[in-house]
Amino acid sequence: MTDQEKTELQLEQAVRQLTRALRELQKNQPHFAAVFVGNVQAMLPKLRQQLAR
């Protein structure tokens, strides 16, 4: 698997997490949404480095 493919998979994972956060907000569950947003925030530094290459 190439670096580009790995990065694409991680971006897809981030999108899935944000989608789940949106669903939780629509169900009036902000605490659960915050968990998913936090997961994406934790992924961002590594993603930024990979995208900068």
N, C-alpha and C positions, 0 to 999 in steps of 0.2 A: 504494500500500500504506500503510495507516494505521500509526501508531506501535504500536497494540495488536497488529496482525498481525505486525509486526516483532519485538515482544517475545515473542509466542507462538512464532514460528519459532526464536528464540534459546533459549527454554526447551526446545523440542523437541530442539534440537541438544544441549543440556546433558544431557537425558535419554538421548539416544543414546550420548553419550560415556560416561556413567556405566554404561550397560548394557554397553558394550564393555569397560569396566574390570572389571565383575563377571565377564564371560565369561573374561577373561584371568586373573583370580584363580582361577576354577574350574579353569583349565588349568594352575595353578601357575606363572604367569608374572607375578610381582609387578612386574617392571621395566616391562613393557608396560602394566600396569594403572596404574602411577604416571603414565605419560605422559597417559593419558586423564583421570585425576583432575586432573592439572596443567592440562590444557586447560580444564576446568570452573572451576577456581579462578581462572584468568585471566579468564574470562567474568563472574564474579560481581560485581565492582564496577559494571560497566556495567549489568548486569541489575538490581541493587539500585536504581540511579538511575532506571531506566526504570519499575520497579514502584512507586517512591515518587511518581511523578507523578500 
